[in-house]
Amino acid sequence: MAGTSSDCSPDNGPGGAPSIWLCREPEAADLPSPAWLTDYERATVAKFSGPRRREYLSSR
């Protein structure tokens, strides 16, 4: 085994409870694609428009 990591373990939250992160979708009509997206993500987001595009970008 190369190693272990418990950084994403639900046991690491306060009191052992999992954390929930919320993000707001930007309200701009046409957001530019961030430069740090992978080539695959750029190709994927290019297929979307409107609310679906904003959802995809905010999930990254």
C-alpha positions, 0 to 999 in steps of 0.5 A: 500500500502506498500510504493512507490518508484520512483527510476526507474521513467523516470521522475528522469533522467536529465531534466526528460529524461529517462536514457539508459545504455549500456553494452558490452558483454565480448569477452571471449569464455567461461565465468564462471557463477558469484557466485551471480546468483540465482539458476534459473539463473544458471540453465538457463545459463547452457542451453546456449553456445556461443553468447547466453550465453554471452548475457544472462550473460551480461544482468544480 
